[in-house]
Amino acid sequence: MVVDGEVRLDGAAWTQMETLYVTGDIRATVVRSCRRCLRDVRTAIEICEEFDVPLLPSAEVVDLSPYVLGAIAAVTEPHVLCDPACRGLCPVCGADLNENPDHVCPHDDRTDRRRLGELLR
C-alpha cells in the first residue's frame, strides 16, 4: 500500500493528563496492485477516526502519522482488483491477458511436467 499525494486530517484535538485525544476525518488516495494483473489501483479513502496519543512531558511536537496511516491501512481491502473481470497474467510468460485475451503461450509439456521419479534421481 502506497499513499498517493497528501493525507488530510480535519478535526479536533485536546489534551488531558499526558494524552492527546484526536478525532476527525481522514482523506487520502491509496495505490495498491491488482492481485491478478499487478496494475495500479487508486482508491479514495474517507474515514472518521478517533485515537489517543500518549504525550511525553517534554514533547513540543507530536507525530500523528503512525496513527493516521494505521487507520488507513485498517480500512483498505487487502485483495483489490482493477476490474472484477480481470483476467490476470499468463502463468508461463507473464503476459497481461487483459491486453491480449487470445494469448497462447507456446511451451513444451515434456520440460514443464517432470515425473517425481525424475526429480528424485
Residue pairs with C-beta under 8 A, 6 or more apart in sequence:
1 30
1 31
1 32
1 72
1 73
1 76
2 30
2 31
2 32
3 28
3 29
3 30
3 31
3 69
3 72
4 28
4 29
4 30
4 31
4 42
5 28
5 29
6 28
7 26
7 27
7 28
7 68
7 69
7 72
8 25
8 26
8 27
8 28
9 22
9 24
9 25
9 26
9 64
9 68
10 24
10 25
10 27
11 22
11 23
11 24
11 25
12 22
12 23
12 24
13 20
13 21
13 22
13 23
13 24
14 20
14 21
15 21
15 55
18 54
18 55
18 57
19 52
19 53
19 54
19 55
20 52
20 53
20 54
20 55
20 62
21 50
21 52
21 53
22 49
22 50
22 51
22 52
22 53
22 64
22 67
23 48
23 49
23 50
24 48
24 49
25 46
25 47
25 48
25 49
26 45
26 46
26 47
26 48
26 49
26 68
26 71
26 72
27 44
27 45
27 46
28 44
28 45
28 72
29 42
29 43
29 44
29 45
30 42
30 43
30 45
30 72
30 76
31 40
31 41
31 42
31 43
32 40
32 41
32 43
32 76
32 80
33 39
33 40
33 41
33 80
34 40
34 41
34 80
34 81
34 82
34 86
35 79
35 80
35 81
36 81
36 82
36 86
36 87
36 88
36 89
37 82
37 86
37 87
37 88
37 89
37 96
37 97
37 98
38 89
39 82
41 80
41 81
41 82
43 76
43 77
43 80
45 72
45 75
45 76
47 71
47 72
47 75
49 68
49 71
51 67
51 71
53 62
53 64
53 67
55 62
83 98
86 98
87 97
87 98
87 101
88 97
88 98
89 95
89 96
89 97
90 97
90 103
90 105
92 105
92 107
93 105
95 103
95 105
97 103
